[in-house]
Amino acid sequence: MPLTHPLLFKSLCYVDGQWVHSGSGASIAVQNPATRETIGHVPMLEQAQIVAAIDAAERAFPRWRDERLDIRAGLLRRWAELILEHEEDLARILSEEQGKPLREARGEIRYAASFIPWFAEEARRLYGQNIPSHIPGAHLGTVKEPVGVCALLTPWNFPSAMITRKAAAALAAGCTVVVKPAHETPYSAFALAQLAEEAGFPAGVFNVVLGEPQMAMETLVGDTRVRAVSFTGSTRVGKLVLQAAAYDVKKVALELGGNAPFIVCADADLDHAVQVAVEAKFQTSGQDCCAANRILVERPVYEAFLQRFAKAVRALRVGPGLDERSQIGPLMHQAAVDATAARVRDALDKGARLLAGGEPHGLGGWFWQPTLLADVTPDMRIYREENFAPIAGVLPFDSLDQAVTLANDTEYGLAAYVCSNRLDVTWTLLRRLAFAMIAVNGTQFTGHPIPFGGMKASGLGREGGSEGFEPFVETKYFCLHHQGQRY
């Protein structure tokens, strides 16, 4: 693909400041999901090479930990500057391998860059405490220490932002990292490594590896020198990561699946609610853990909302991500298409009304029509499962208590949305919804200063905000006895 900075398109892993091939010569093809054409082959490292990345991170840790914060922060800021300087190239790489429209890809690159200066500056406030002593002749206090080597396991739906959100916090705190991106979208990770090298990161501080997924995960999580693991992905795999990390009691942050409700109350502005619903459901072609999968509408405005929403859904433009006009890109792979078709069939067989879409798109391949299903019920897969697809399911409710019951009827607890102009209603929902993040009358709620994360089966820990440091630091307590000295 034509880039202004061709070195950003790398087909090699990055270990200890060196670009490396697989020792066995093994590689895997990366496809553009819009065309299903191969855009390149990337190495699948052997286990010994992944261990070598941990070795490199371990060697680099003492110096990086002890480096002055202003120097670490300066390198991080330069990394962010380079990311923004090459925003268009990075967005094109992202869109080529992930499929999302260029407008969204550009937004993700800016979003990814925003975490880096935030954590570089926020690290200045990793304060310890002076504790008033209860022990005669002793000073008590705490300091914050980086945990050491960290494994960062990232997904394919946000292949740039999920790396920087984790890595910026870990690196700013003084940790070193080994990143394992999804093998579907490795080029964004390699491009970030190229810019980290150009920013001047010391060898071993930032490493990017690929390998057979289960082997790579088990090698990284199972190594006793890795002291923290941050994973974004499915709840099923997250549970496996948690089990593996328990063996030597690592610190763990998990950002897992979601099944977000969107509650539209009768007092809401319906045109605005429709706009919010489109944004909340169809961003990243619905392949988003925060996507509004279950849209609950108060019965007096149910049919009016459906009429407006169906019109908006039908108007969405489907196309390749590199087409500037596209609003909805392809699904990631054939398995996603098959699962989407099965969920739609299940809903229709159980009585749902099809108001828009419902079939593979005429473009063929892995494109799916933006789909709207009405009269969804709790026994349908579209209600119960996380739907990584452009399918919106809508159902009515008759009371606030019923809305809360329906919304909370899921193992997940990541994001929820509310549209209402009544403060008493929104406050009640804010307190009663069992979700870690709730957006009212809008969809823009994530960002560098906020604690992103989930409850229940949606995860552990938070990313972003001051809380984003927690997986990567330990609180060390000290008790300093005077032993008769005077100061």
C-alpha positions as CSV (number, residue, x, y, z in Angstrom):
1,M,0.0,0.0,0.0
2,P,1.3,3.5,-0.7
3,L,2.6,5.2,2.5
4,T,4.5,8.4,3.1
5,H,6.7,6.5,5.6
6,P,7.1,3.0,4.0
7,L,9.1,1.6,7.0
8,L,5.8,1.6,9.0
9,F,4.6,-1.4,7.0
10,K,6.8,-4.1,8.6
11,S,6.4,-7.9,8.4
12,L,8.7,-8.8,11.2
13,C,8.4,-9.1,15.0
14,Y,10.4,-6.7,17.3
15,V,12.5,-8.2,20.0
16,D,15.3,-6.5,22.0
17,G,15.5,-3.6,19.5
18,Q,15.9,-6.0,16.5
19,W,13.4,-7.0,13.7
20,V,13.2,-10.8,13.7
21,H,11.9,-13.6,11.5
22,S,10.6,-16.9,12.8
23,G,13.4,-19.3,13.6
24,S,11.5,-22.1,11.9
25,G,10.4,-19.9,9.0
26,A,6.8,-20.3,9.9
27,S,4.5,-17.5,8.9
28,I,0.8,-16.7,8.6
29,A,-1.1,-14.7,5.9
30,V,-2.9,-11.5,6.9
31,Q,-6.0,-10.7,4.8
32,N,-7.8,-7.5,4.1
33,P,-11.3,-8.4,5.3
34,A,-12.9,-6.2,2.6
35,T,-11.3,-7.9,-0.3
36,R,-10.1,-11.2,1.3
37,E,-6.8,-10.6,-0.5
38,T,-3.5,-11.3,1.3
39,I,-1.7,-8.1,2.2
40,G,1.4,-9.9,3.6
41,H,2.8,-12.7,5.7
42,V,4.1,-12.3,9.2
43,P,6.3,-14.5,11.3
44,M,5.0,-16.9,13.9
45,L,7.8,-17.1,16.4
46,E,9.0,-20.3,18.1
47,Q,8.5,-20.6,21.8
48,A,12.2,-19.9,22.4
49,Q,12.0,-16.6,20.6
50,I,9.1,-15.5,22.8
51,V,11.1,-16.5,25.8
52,A,13.9,-14.4,24.3
53,A,11.6,-11.4,24.3
54,I,10.9,-11.9,28.0
55,D,14.7,-12.2,28.5
56,A,15.1,-8.8,26.8
57,A,12.4,-7.1,28.8
58,E,13.9,-8.5,32.0
59,R,17.4,-7.2,31.1
60,A,16.0,-3.8,30.2
61,F,13.8,-3.4,33.3
62,P,16.4,-2.3,35.9
63,R,17.7,0.6,33.8
64,W,14.2,1.6,32.6
65,R,12.8,1.5,36.2
66,D,15.7,3.6,37.5
67,E,15.6,6.1,34.6
68,R,14.5,9.6,35.6
69,L,10.8,10.1,35.1
70,D,11.3,13.1,32.9
71,I,13.4,11.1,30.5
72,R,10.9,8.3,30.4
73,A,8.1,10.8,29.9
74,G,10.0,12.6,27.2
75,L,10.5,9.4,25.2
76,L,6.8,8.6,25.6
77,R,5.7,12.1,24.4
78,R,8.0,11.7,21.4
79,W,6.3,8.4,20.6
80,A,2.9,10.1,20.7
81,E,4.1,12.9,18.5
82,L,5.3,10.5,15.9
83,I,2.0,8.6,16.0
84,L,0.1,11.8,15.3
85,E,2.6,12.9,12.6
86,H,2.0,9.6,10.8
87,E,-1.8,9.4,11.5
88,E,-2.8,8.9,7.9
89,D,-0.3,6.1,7.2
90,L,-1.3,4.4,10.5
91,A,-5.0,4.7,9.7
92,R,-4.5,3.2,6.3
93,I,-2.6,0.2,7.7
94,L,-5.3,-0.2,10.3
95,S,-8.1,0.0,7.8
96,E,-6.3,-2.4,5.4
97,E,-5.9,-5.2,8.0
98,Q,-9.0,-4.6,10.2
99,G,-11.5,-3.3,7.6
100,K,-12.9,-0.4,9.6
101,P,-13.7,2.8,7.6
102,L,-10.9,5.3,7.3
103,R,-12.8,7.9,9.3
104,E,-13.0,5.5,12.3
105,A,-9.4,4.4,11.7
106,R,-8.2,8.0,11.9
107,G,-10.2,8.4,15.1
108,E,-8.6,5.3,16.6
109,I,-5.1,6.6,15.8
110,R,-5.8,9.9,17.6
111,Y,-7.4,8.0,20.4
112,A,-4.4,5.7,20.7
113,A,-2.0,8.6,20.8
114,S,-4.0,10.4,23.5
115,F,-3.1,7.8,26.2
116,I,0.6,8.3,25.9
117,P,1.1,11.9,27.1
118,W,-1.6,11.4,29.6
119,F,0.2,8.5,31.4
120,A,3.6,10.3,30.9
121,E,2.3,13.2,32.9
122,E,0.1,11.3,35.3
123,A,3.1,9.2,36.4
124,R,4.3,12.3,38.2
125,R,1.5,11.6,40.6
126,L,2.3,8.0,41.4
127,Y,2.8,9.2,45.0
128,G,3.5,7.2,48.1
129,Q,2.2,8.2,51.5
130,N,3.6,9.4,54.8
131,I,1.7,7.4,57.4
132,P,1.3,8.9,60.9
133,S,3.2,6.4,63.1
134,H,1.7,4.2,65.8
135,I,5.1,2.8,66.5
136,P,7.4,4.7,68.9
137,G,10.5,6.0,67.2
138,A,9.6,5.0,63.6
139,H,8.7,6.7,60.3
140,L,6.1,4.9,58.2
141,G,5.2,5.3,54.6
142,T,4.7,3.8,51.2
143,V,6.2,4.1,47.7
144,K,4.9,2.9,44.4
145,E,7.1,0.5,42.5
146,P,6.8,-0.9,39.0
147,V,6.1,-4.6,39.0
148,G,8.6,-5.5,36.3
149,V,8.0,-7.3,32.9
150,C,4.4,-7.1,31.7
151,A,2.6,-9.1,29.0
152,L,0.1,-7.2,27.0
153,L,-2.4,-9.3,25.0
154,T,-4.4,-7.2,22.6
155,P,-7.4,-7.8,20.2
156,W,-8.1,-7.2,16.5
157,N,-11.0,-4.8,16.8
158,F,-8.9,-1.9,18.1
159,P,-5.4,-3.0,17.1
160,S,-3.7,0.3,17.9
161,A,-5.6,1.8,20.8
162,M,-5.6,-1.3,22.9
163,I,-1.8,-1.4,22.7
164,T,-1.1,2.2,23.7
165,R,-3.8,2.2,26.5
166,K,-1.9,-0.6,28.1
167,A,1.7,0.1,27.2
168,A,1.6,3.8,28.0
169,A,0.6,3.1,31.6
170,A,3.1,0.2,32.0
171,L,6.0,2.1,30.4
172,A,5.3,5.4,32.3
173,A,5.3,3.5,35.6
174,G,8.7,2.0,34.8
175,C,7.8,-1.4,33.5
176,T,9.0,-3.1,30.3
177,V,6.5,-4.8,28.0
178,V,6.1,-7.7,25.6
179,V,3.1,-7.1,23.3
180,K,1.3,-10.0,21.6
181,P,-1.2,-8.5,19.1
182,A,-3.9,-10.5,17.4
183,H,-2.5,-12.4,14.4
184,E,-5.3,-11.0,12.3
185,T,-4.0,-7.4,12.8
186,P,-0.3,-7.4,13.5
187,Y,0.8,-4.6,11.2
188,S,-0.6,-1.9,13.4
189,A,1.5,-3.3,16.3
190,F,4.6,-3.5,14.2
191,A,4.1,0.1,13.0
192,L,3.9,1.3,16.7
193,A,7.1,-0.6,17.4
194,Q,8.8,1.2,14.4
195,L,7.8,4.5,15.9
196,A,8.8,3.5,19.4
197,E,12.3,2.7,17.9
198,E,12.4,6.1,16.2
199,A,11.3,7.8,19.4
200,G,14.4,6.3,21.1
201,F,13.1,3.6,23.3
202,P,16.0,1.5,24.7
203,A,16.3,-2.0,23.4
204,G,14.1,-4.5,25.3
205,V,11.7,-1.9,26.7
206,F,9.0,-2.4,24.1
207,N,8.8,-5.8,22.3
208,V,6.2,-7.2,19.9
209,V,5.8,-10.9,19.3
210,L,3.5,-13.3,17.4
211,G,3.2,-17.0,17.7
212,E,0.7,-19.8,17.7
213,P,-1.9,-18.2,19.9
214,Q,-2.3,-20.7,22.7
215,M,1.5,-21.3,22.9
216,A,2.2,-17.6,22.9
217,M,-0.3,-16.9,25.6
218,E,0.8,-19.8,27.8
219,T,4.5,-18.9,27.3
220,L,3.9,-15.3,28.3
221,V,1.5,-15.8,31.1
222,G,3.3,-18.9,32.5
223,D,6.8,-17.3,32.7
224,T,7.4,-16.4,36.4
225,R,9.4,-13.3,35.4
226,V,6.3,-11.8,33.9
227,R,4.7,-10.1,36.8
228,A,1.6,-8.5,35.2
229,V,-0.7,-9.5,32.4
230,S,-3.2,-7.2,30.7
231,F,-5.6,-8.9,28.3
232,T,-8.4,-7.6,26.1
233,G,-10.6,-10.2,24.4
234,S,-13.3,-12.7,24.9
235,T,-14.5,-13.7,28.3
236,R,-13.8,-17.3,27.4
237,V,-10.1,-16.7,26.8
238,G,-9.9,-14.2,29.6
239,K,-10.9,-16.9,32.1
240,L,-8.0,-19.0,30.7
241,V,-5.6,-16.1,31.2
242,L,-6.8,-15.6,34.7
243,Q,-6.4,-19.3,35.5
244,A,-2.8,-19.4,34.1
245,A,-1.9,-16.2,35.9
246,A,-3.0,-17.6,39.2
247,Y,-0.2,-20.2,39.2
248,D,2.3,-17.6,40.4
249,V,-0.2,-14.9,41.5
250,K,0.5,-12.3,38.9
251,K,-1.3,-9.0,38.7
252,V,-4.0,-9.2,36.1
253,A,-6.2,-6.8,34.2
254,L,-8.9,-8.2,32.0
255,E,-11.1,-6.2,29.6
256,L,-13.6,-8.8,28.3
257,G,-16.9,-9.2,26.5
258,G,-20.0,-7.0,26.7
259,N,-23.7,-7.1,26.0
260,A,-24.6,-3.5,26.4
261,P,-28.2,-2.4,26.9
262,F,-29.5,1.0,25.6
263,I,-32.6,2.3,27.4
264,V,-34.7,4.8,25.6
265,C,-37.3,6.4,27.9
266,A,-40.6,7.9,26.7
267,D,-39.4,11.5,27.5
268,A,-36.3,11.2,25.3
269,D,-35.9,13.2,22.1
270,L,-36.5,10.4,19.6
271,D,-34.5,11.8,16.8
272,H,-31.5,12.3,19.1
273,A,-32.0,8.8,20.5
274,V,-31.9,7.3,17.1
275,Q,-28.7,9.1,16.3
276,V,-27.2,7.8,19.6
277,A,-28.5,4.3,18.8
278,V,-26.8,4.2,15.4
279,E,-23.5,5.4,16.9
280,A,-23.7,3.0,19.9
281,K,-24.5,0.0,17.8
282,F,-22.8,0.3,14.4
283,Q,-19.3,1.7,15.2
284,T,-16.6,-0.7,14.0
285,S,-19.4,-2.5,12.1
286,G,-20.8,-3.6,15.5
287,Q,-17.5,-5.4,16.4
288,D,-17.1,-3.5,19.6
289,C,-17.4,-4.8,23.2
290,C,-19.2,-1.6,24.1
291,A,-21.8,-1.9,21.2
292,A,-25.4,-1.5,22.2
293,N,-26.7,-5.0,21.5
294,R,-30.1,-4.8,23.3
295,I,-32.1,-1.6,22.7
296,L,-34.9,-1.3,25.2
297,V,-37.6,1.3,24.3
298,E,-40.5,2.4,26.5
299,R,-43.7,1.2,25.0
300,P,-45.5,4.6,24.3
301,V,-42.7,5.5,21.9
302,Y,-41.7,2.0,20.7
303,E,-43.2,2.0,17.2
304,A,-42.2,5.6,16.5
305,F,-38.6,4.9,17.5
306,L,-38.5,1.8,15.3
307,Q,-39.8,3.7,12.3
308,R,-37.1,6.3,12.7
309,F,-34.3,3.8,13.6
310,A,-35.1,1.6,10.6
311,K,-34.8,4.5,8.2
312,A,-31.4,5.4,9.7
313,V,-30.1,1.8,9.6
314,R,-31.2,1.5,5.9
315,A,-29.3,4.7,5.1
316,L,-25.9,3.4,6.4
317,R,-23.4,3.0,3.6
318,V,-21.5,-0.3,3.5
319,G,-18.2,-0.6,1.7
320,P,-14.4,-1.2,2.0
321,G,-12.7,0.7,4.8
322,L,-10.4,2.5,2.3
323,D,-13.4,4.0,0.6
324,E,-13.9,7.4,2.2
325,R,-17.7,7.1,1.8
326,S,-18.0,3.9,3.8
327,Q,-19.7,3.9,7.2
328,I,-19.9,0.1,7.7
329,G,-17.0,-2.1,6.8
330,P,-16.8,-5.9,6.6
331,L,-16.8,-8.4,9.4
332,M,-13.4,-9.8,10.4
333,H,-13.7,-13.3,9.0
334,Q,-16.0,-16.0,7.7
335,A,-16.7,-17.4,11.2
336,A,-18.2,-14.0,12.1
337,V,-20.4,-14.1,9.0
338,D,-21.6,-17.6,9.9
339,A,-22.4,-16.6,13.5
340,T,-24.2,-13.5,12.4
341,A,-26.4,-15.5,10.0
342,A,-27.2,-18.0,12.7
343,R,-28.2,-15.3,15.2
344,V,-30.5,-13.6,12.6
345,R,-32.1,-17.0,11.7
346,D,-32.6,-17.8,15.4
347,A,-34.3,-14.4,16.1
348,L,-36.6,-14.7,13.0
349,D,-37.6,-18.3,13.9
350,K,-38.6,-17.2,17.4
351,G,-40.8,-14.3,16.2
352,A,-38.6,-11.2,15.7
353,R,-39.7,-8.7,13.1
354,L,-37.1,-7.9,10.4
355,L,-37.1,-4.2,9.7
356,A,-33.8,-3.7,7.8
357,G,-31.1,-5.9,6.4
358,G,-30.9,-9.5,7.6
359,E,-28.7,-10.9,4.9
360,P,-25.1,-10.9,3.5
361,H,-24.5,-7.7,1.6
362,G,-24.4,-7.6,-2.1
363,L,-20.7,-6.7,-2.1
364,G,-20.2,-10.4,-1.1
365,G,-17.3,-11.6,1.0
366,W,-17.5,-10.8,4.7
367,F,-19.9,-7.8,4.3
368,W,-23.2,-8.0,6.1
369,Q,-26.2,-5.7,5.7
370,P,-26.9,-3.4,8.7
371,T,-29.7,-5.2,10.3
372,L,-32.6,-4.2,12.6
373,L,-34.7,-6.8,14.4
374,A,-37.8,-5.7,16.5
375,D,-39.7,-7.6,19.2
376,V,-36.6,-9.4,20.5
377,T,-37.2,-11.6,23.4
378,P,-34.8,-13.0,26.1
379,D,-34.8,-16.5,24.6
380,M,-33.1,-15.3,21.4
381,R,-29.4,-15.6,20.9
382,I,-29.2,-11.9,19.8
383,Y,-30.4,-11.0,23.3
384,R,-28.2,-13.4,25.3
385,E,-24.9,-13.3,23.4
386,E,-22.4,-10.7,22.6
387,N,-23.0,-9.8,18.9
388,F,-19.9,-8.7,17.1
389,A,-21.9,-7.7,14.0
390,P,-24.0,-4.9,12.6
391,I,-27.2,-6.3,14.1
392,A,-29.5,-4.2,16.4
393,G,-32.1,-6.0,18.5
394,V,-35.0,-3.9,19.9
395,L,-37.6,-4.7,22.5
396,P,-40.2,-2.8,24.5
397,F,-40.5,-2.2,28.2
398,D,-43.4,-0.9,30.3
399,S,-41.8,0.3,33.6
400,L,-38.4,1.4,34.8
401,D,-38.2,-1.7,37.0
402,Q,-38.7,-3.9,34.0
403,A,-36.1,-2.0,32.0
404,V,-33.5,-2.5,34.8
405,T,-34.4,-6.2,35.1
406,L,-34.0,-6.7,31.3
407,A,-30.8,-4.6,31.1
408,N,-29.1,-6.5,34.0
409,D,-30.2,-9.9,32.7
410,T,-26.7,-10.8,31.4
411,E,-23.4,-12.1,32.7
412,Y,-21.7,-9.0,31.3
413,G,-21.3,-5.7,32.9
414,L,-19.2,-3.4,30.7
415,A,-21.2,-0.5,29.2
416,A,-24.8,0.7,29.2
417,Y,-26.5,3.6,27.5
418,V,-29.5,5.7,28.5
419,C,-31.6,8.4,26.7
420,S,-33.8,10.4,28.9
421,N,-34.3,14.1,29.8
422,R,-35.4,13.5,33.3
423,L,-32.8,13.7,36.0
424,D,-34.7,11.5,38.4
425,V,-34.9,8.7,35.8
426,T,-31.3,8.9,34.7
427,W,-30.0,9.0,38.3
428,T,-32.1,6.0,39.2
429,L,-30.7,4.1,36.2
430,L,-27.2,5.2,36.9
431,R,-27.4,3.6,40.3
432,R,-29.3,0.5,39.5
433,L,-27.7,-0.7,36.2
434,A,-25.0,-3.3,36.9
435,F,-22.5,-1.9,34.4
436,A,-19.2,-0.3,35.1
437,M,-19.6,2.5,32.5
438,I,-22.9,4.3,31.6
439,A,-23.4,7.0,29.0
440,V,-26.4,9.3,29.1
441,N,-27.7,11.0,26.0
442,G,-24.6,10.3,24.0
443,T,-22.0,7.7,23.0
444,Q,-18.7,9.5,23.5
445,F,-17.6,8.3,27.0
446,T,-14.2,6.6,26.6
447,G,-10.8,8.4,26.7
448,H,-7.5,8.8,28.4
449,P,-8.7,10.3,31.7
450,I,-11.5,7.8,32.4
451,P,-11.3,4.3,34.2
452,F,-12.3,2.0,31.4
453,G,-13.3,-1.5,32.4
454,G,-16.1,-3.9,33.3
455,M,-18.0,-5.7,36.1
456,K,-19.0,-9.3,36.4
457,A,-17.9,-11.4,33.4
458,S,-16.7,-8.2,31.6
459,G,-13.4,-8.1,33.4
460,L,-11.1,-7.0,36.3
461,G,-9.3,-3.7,36.8
462,R,-9.4,-0.5,34.8
463,E,-7.5,1.0,31.9
464,G,-7.1,4.8,31.5
465,G,-7.4,7.4,34.2
466,S,-5.2,7.2,37.3
467,E,-6.6,3.7,37.9
468,G,-4.8,2.6,34.7
469,F,-1.6,2.3,36.6
470,E,-2.9,-0.2,39.1
471,P,-2.0,-3.4,37.2
472,F,1.5,-2.3,36.7
473,V,2.6,-1.0,40.2
474,E,2.9,-2.4,43.7
475,T,2.5,-0.4,46.9
476,K,5.6,-1.0,49.0
477,Y,5.3,-0.2,52.7
478,F,8.3,0.8,54.9
479,C,8.8,1.1,58.6
480,L,12.0,3.1,59.4
481,H,13.1,2.8,63.0
482,H,15.2,5.6,64.4
483,Q,17.3,3.5,66.7
484,G,18.1,6.5,68.8
485,Q,19.5,8.6,65.9
486,R,18.7,12.3,65.7
487,Y,18.0,14.0,62.4
